[in-house]
């Protein structure tokens, strides 16, 4: 069974090494599309392993769907051995310890219909290692992040979560697999909201790139305890609840 990883990143120097090393516990290679990083993300990624394949973005504008389509096409047309499965994470995410064994077991499942795509549970590290946020959507968020590779170009197209014109918020599996993914017990540690400075910076960025997104409640849930008081309760989360990480 051949696993290939892919990720689209920008300025993830703080997390990229741990993210890649976790993926290399199962992936034969990991393809990284750099969206014009201005920090040490790419030199760090290049130093991790020759199994990490770096791709510079040929685009000058922001577009998650377009970028993921492009990177998957790079993998498909690379001439490398065809993957059986693809795992896609973000540059600030890390597979939990032992995830490789869980993934191999579920992809080799014999009983019942063969699994074609899978959800993982995202655990949001918050303010300190060993602590996660557990109110509202943060306690139950799962995302499709793995799928059985299909060489058909029609099965390699991603989709925006809020329609075809969306540049932010894209599926992490091609659209054809999004509705058939199955829940699993695989956990992913998300470091991208770890401290107040990161959260406030992303809150500003999301509202600038994606202003007035009512479905996301204008991202207020991200900064409960930072910009808004801990007892705040919005559409997706609150009041703020932090608990020890349990794996």
PyMOL commands that set and color helices and strands:
alter all, ss='L'
color gray80, all
select helices_A, chain A and resi 16-23+41-48+64-76+99-107+136-139+153-155+175-178+196-209+214-223
alter helices_A, ss='H'
color red, helices_A
select strands_A, chain A and resi 3-9+29-34+52-56+85-88+93-95+117-124+131-133+142-148+187-190+242-244
alter strands_A, ss='S'
color yellow, strands_A
deselect
rebuild
show_as cartoon
